[in-house]
Amino acid sequence: MRFFQGNAQFYCGVDLHAKVMYLCILDSTGRLVLHENLPAQPDPFRHAIEPFRPDLVVGAECVFLWYWLADLCAAEGIPFVLGHALYMKAIHGGKAKNDRIDSEKIARILRGGTFPLAYVYPPEMRATRDLLRRRTYLVRRRAEAMTHIQNTNTQYNRPPFTKRINRASNRIGITQRFDDPSVRKTIKIDVDLLDQYDRAIRELELYLVRHAKADDAPTYHLLQTVTGIGKILALILMYELHDIDRFPRVQDFVSYCRLIKCDRESAGKKYGYSGKKIGNAHLKWAFSEATCLMMRESEEARKFVDRRTKKHGKGKAMSILSARLARTVYVMLKRKEPFNPRMFFAH
C-alpha cells in the first residue's frame, strides 16, 4: 500500500457523485476553512477553490466519476491524488456516514499522510482501455447466449450439436430442433443476439488493433512473443498495466495482478488469506486466460503443470504457472526483451 506523502498549505477532500460534490478544505494545521455541497460541475469547483489555489492538493475516491475531476485539475495545474476505494473504506470507516462526513474524512487522511493511492490513468489511453473492458463484457454476454442454447438443448433431451455453434454457419436451422413455438422463439432470440455480438466484437477488435499500433507498437508486439498471448490478450495487458515502470518490484506487479495471496497473521499465527479483491481483475483474467492458451499450445507448459499437480493439485499448479508468466512479462517489459521459452521452463 502506498500513501500520499506530500506537503501543502491546503488539503481538499472531495466526496464526488454524479450530480453533486461535497468539498472539505483543511489548512495545514487541520482547521476547517471550507465545507459545502456544490453541483458536480467545473465552474462551481473552480470558484470554491479559488482562494486556496496557490498551494492546494485535491483528493478523491476512486469511483467511476473521477475522470473529469482529474482532467480538470491537470488542466488547471492543481495536484490531484486518487484514493484506493477499498483501503479508504477500511481506514475511515465509522458509525455515521454521509457526504459531509465522508468529505471531511477524505481531507483529514489526505493531510495526515494515510491517504492510500490509486493510479491516475492518463487520459490519452483511458478511452481505449475502457473500450477493451467493454469488449470483455460483450464477449461474456455472447458466451452466456451460447451456454443458454446448449442448456436448452440438453433440457429437452435433443441430440448433441455435431458442430460448434460459435460459428454463424453452424447455427443455421438450429431452431428446428425444437417443437414448441415458445422454445423456438427463445432460441431465435439467442441466435440473433449471437449474430449481433459477432459483428460488434469483430468491428471492435479491428478498431482496437489499429489503435494499439499507434499508441505503443513495440510493447504490443513484444507481448505477442509470449506463447499463449495473441492480439487481444496483448491489448488487454498493454492497456491495463500501461507503464511497467510504475511497479518498482516484480512482487508489486504480481500482487496487482491478483496472482499471489497475502497472509493474515497475528502473534505468529496465520489465519488464512486476505485482499482477494485488491488489484486489477482484468489483468487477473488475462493472465489466467493466457495460462490456459499456453497449456494448449505448449507441451512444456503441460508438463510443467503436470509435475506440480502431483504436489499441489491442478488449480494451484495453474496458479503457479500464471504467477510465473506475470513475472516473466514484467522482466520482458523492463528489459525490452522477447519471450524466451527455454529460460521460462528452465526450472
N, C-alpha and C positions, 0 to 999 in steps of 0.2 A: 504494500500500500504506500502510495506517495502522497505527501501533503504539501499544500501551498505554504511557502516559507518567506514570501515577500513582505516588505515593509511599505506602508503607505500612511498618509495622513488621514484618509477616509476609506471606510470599507462599506460597500453597498451589497446587501443581500436581497436577491430578487426571488420572490415566490411567483413563478410565471404560470399563467393559464391562457386559454385561447382568447378570452375577451378582456381580462383584467390582469394586472400585475401589482403585487404588493411590494413596495420598496421600503427597506430599512437601511439607513445610513448611520454608521457609528464613526466617531473620531478616534484618534489613536489611543485615547485614554479610556475608551469604552462608553463615552457619553452619547446618548441617542440624539442626533441632530435632525433627522427626518424619518417619518414613519407614516406613510399614506398609501391609499389604494388608488391606482391610476388605470386608465384604459391601456390595453396592451398594444400601443402604437408608438412609433419612433418619436414623434414630436412631444407628447407628454413626458416621455422618458428623458429626452434631451433637456427640456425645460426644468425638470425636477433636479437633475444632477448638475445643472449649470454652475451653481455657486461652489461646488466641490471638485470641479474638473481638474484643476492643476495637479492634484495628487490623489487620485481615486482609483480603486480596483473594484471591479464588479464580479460577483459570483452568483451562479445559478445552478440549479439541479439539472442533471442530465435526463430530461424528459423530452418527448418528441417535438417540443415547441422551441427549442433553444436556437435553432438555426438563425432566425432573423436577428435575435439579440446579439449573438456572437458576431455576425457580419456587421451589424450597426456599430458595435464597439470597435471593431477593427477599422472601419471606415472613419470613425471619429478619433482614432488614436488612443482609446481607453483600454487599459489592461483588462482582459476578461479571462476568468477561470471557470472551468466546468466541473461540477461536483459529481462524484460517483453515487448514483441513487441508492444502491443497497447499503453502502458504507455510511452514507449520510443518515439514512433511516435508523441505523444502529447507533450512531453517535448522538444524534439529537432527539431520540425518542423521549416522549414524555406522556403525562397523564392527559393533558388537554392538547388539542390540535385545531388550529385554524390558520388562515392565511397570514394574519397579523403575527401570530406566534412563530409560524414557520419562517417568515422573512427575517425576523429578529434572530432566530437561531442560526440561520444561514450566515448572517452578518457576523455573529459572535464567534462561530467556529472559523470563519474566514480570518477574523482578527486574531484569534487565539492560536493559529498555526495547526489546527487539526482538521482543516478542510481537505477531504480526500479527492484527489484529482482524477478526472477522466480526460480522455483525449479529445481535443477540439479538432475534428477532422476538417481539412482545408476545403473551402467552398468549391474550388475548381474541379475536384474529383468527387464531390459529395453526391451530386445528382446521379452520376453513373453508378456509384456504389448502391444507391437506393434502387436504381433500376435493376441491378443484379439481384437484389433482395426480392424485388417484385417478380423477377423471373423464377426464383426459387419457389415463391408462393404459387405461381401458375403451374409449375411442374408438379407440385404436391397435389393441387386440385385435380390435375389431369390423372395422376395416379389413383386418386380416390374414385374418379369416374370409372377407370378400368377395373378397379377392385370391385366396385358395385356390380358391374356386368358379370364378372367372374362369380361373385357370390350369388347373384340371382340365377345364373346358370346351374350352380350347384343346388340351390334351394329347390328348384323344380326338377332336379334329377335328370338334366339333359346331358348328352354325351359331351365329354371334354372337347375344348377347342383344339383343332388339329394344327392351327397356325396362330402365331402371336397376334393378338388384337391391337398391339401398339401401332401397327401399320394400318393406314386407312384402307388399303386394298383388301385387307383381311377382314374388315368389318362390314363389307358389302353383304346384305341379306341376313345379317345377324338377328334381326328382329323376327324373322320367320321361324326361328327355333321355338317360339312360344305361341301357345294357342290363345291365351287370354288377351283381349284387346288392351286392357289396362297395363298388363306386363309389357306388351309390345310398345306401348306409349312410353313407359318408363325407360326401356332400353333405347328407344329412339332419342329420348332426351339426352341420355348418356353419350350416345354416338355423336349427336350434334355438338355437344359440349367438347368432345374429344377433337372433332374437326376444327372447331374454333380455337381450342388451345393449341393444336398443332400449328395452325397458321400464325397465331400470335407469337408463339415461342420461337418459331423459325425466323420470323422477321426481327424479333427482338435480339436473337443471338447474332444474326448478321450485323445488326447495328452495333452491338457491343464489341464484337471482334474488330470491326473497323475503328471504333472509337478508342479501344485499348491500344492499338498500334500507335495512335497519335499521342497518347498520354505517357506511356512508358514501355516502348517496344523491347528494349534489352531485358527488362525484368520479365516481361510476358513470355518471351522466347526461352529465357533461362529456366523458368518454372516448367515449361513443357518438356525439358530434357529428363525430368523425373518419370520413371516408369509408373504408369497409372494416372498421371496428371495430363489431361488433354486441354483443349481450348477453354472450355467453360470453367473447369476447376482452376486453371491458371488465372482466369479472370477474377474468380471469387477470392483466391488467395492474394492476388496483387492488390485489389481494391480494399479488402478488409484489413490487411496489415499496413498498407500504404507505404510507410517508411520503416525499414527494418532497423534503422539506427535509433528509433525511439525506444528500443528494448536494449538496455545496457548489457544484459546477460542472456544466455540461451535459456536459463531457468525461467526468466521473466516471460519470454516468448511462449514457452511450452505451457506455463501456467495460464497465460492469457488465452491460449487455445483450448483451455479446459481439458488438457490431456494428462494432468497429474492431480493427485488427491492431496489435500492438506490435512495433517493430523490434528485432532483435537486432543490436547494433552494438558494435564494439571497435576502437580505434585508427583511427577514422574509416571503418571498413569495415562494410558491412551483410552479415549472414549469414542473412537471412530474417526470419521472424516467430516469436513465442513467445506463450505464455499463452492458447492457444485454449480451454482448459478452465477458465479462471479467469473467473468471472462466473456469471450466472443463466441456465441453459439454458432455463428456462420462458419467460423474457422474450425470449430469442433466438428461440424458436419462435413466440411470439405476434406479434412484430413481423414476422417473415418471413411468417407467415400473413396478417397484416393487409396487407402489401405486395401479395400475390397477389390478395386480395379488392379492394383499391383499384384495381389494374390492370383487374380485371374490371368494376368499376362506373364508372370514370372514364376518359374519353377523354384528358384532360390527363395522367393518370398514364401511360397507354400511350405518349403522345408523349414524355413525359419520359424514359422508359426507352429508347425507340427512338433518341432523339438520342444518348444515352450508350452505347448498344450499338455504334454505329459505331466508337467510340474504344476502349471498354473490354471489349466482349463482353457477352452477355446476363446472365451470372451477376454480374459486377461491377456492371453497371448496376442490377440489382435490389438489390444490397447497398447501393449509394449511396442508393437510394430508402428502404430500410429505416432507414439511419442518419439520414436527414433526417426521417423520420417519428418516430423516437425523440427527436430534438432538439426537434421541434415539440411532442410530448406533454410533454416536460419544461417547456417555456416555458408551455404551456397551463395545466398544473397549478400552476406557480409564480405565474402572473398570474390564475388563475381565469377564463380566457377560453375561449370555444368555438373550435372549429377554423375557420380561415379559408382556404378553398381558393385564393382569389386570391393571398394572401400566400405560401401554401405553394408554388405553382408560379410565383412571380414571377421566379425566376432559373433 
